[in-house]
Amino acid sequence: MDPEGLRGTRGRGECEKRLAPSSTGLDLIGDGRRIAASTDTGRPQVFDLVKGRTVWRGDVPGVPIDGDGHTLLVRDHADTGALSLLDFGTGRVLWKAPDPGLPGTSASWETAVTQRRVAVSGAEGDHPFVLVYDASTGRRLGRFPGWLQGLGNDWVAIGHDAKTNTLTYDFIRV
């Protein structure tokens, strides 16, 4: 793999701003010089863009779905499966949680990771909810009805569909 291509420099010195087409809706997860990706065998990995080498590769299959540069949230498959939170620098598994029950292809699917909290959307039938976990222990701190709208180190914002077709928000300290 050509490290120059990974840094985004084209042959004519132009900068390529994306590693994936914007139409995919995929975000890059990284810390400024390292990015998370899946290997060709479906394992999570972190790649150093400056050195042009893999920093670590996961022992078990999984797809990176979110992160904050300190931790990496991985799902067994892109659309389904259990969740794992990995240390971004080493790939060490910090904790695991069961599948939240909402496919990643759902319009309601959303995740967020901060240094102290992890939130994911879930659903039972037509009833969406948000699961919030402690980032350091994996302990589930709450299950809230509605849609994930935001996450901080000690709060979560949940959206609710009001009868007037407007979205109302709850800010909950977790």
URBEL-V577834 format. One record per run of one state. SS is the DSSP state (2 for helix, 1 for strand, 0 for the rest). FROM is the first residue (numbers start at 0). TO is the last residue. If there is no record, write none. Layout:
BEGIN
<<SS | FROM | TO> <SS | FROM | TO>>
END
This chain:
BEGIN
<<0 | 0 | 1> <2 | 2 | 5> <0 | 6 | 7> <1 | 8 | 8> <0 | 9 | 13> <1 | 14 | 14> <0 | 15 | 20> <2 | 21 | 23> <0 | 24 | 28> <1 | 29 | 29> <0 | 30 | 32> <1 | 33 | 37> <0 | 38 | 41> <1 | 42 | 47> <0 | 48 | 51> <1 | 52 | 60> <0 | 61 | 61> <1 | 62 | 66> <0 | 67 | 69> <1 | 70 | 74> <0 | 75 | 81> <1 | 82 | 86> <0 | 87 | 91> <1 | 92 | 96> <0 | 97 | 109> <1 | 110 | 112> <0 | 113 | 115> <1 | 116 | 123> <0 | 124 | 125> <1 | 126 | 133> <0 | 134 | 138> <1 | 139 | 144> <0 | 145 | 145> <1 | 146 | 150> <0 | 151 | 153> <1 | 154 | 160> <0 | 161 | 165> <1 | 166 | 172> <0 | 173 | 173>>
END
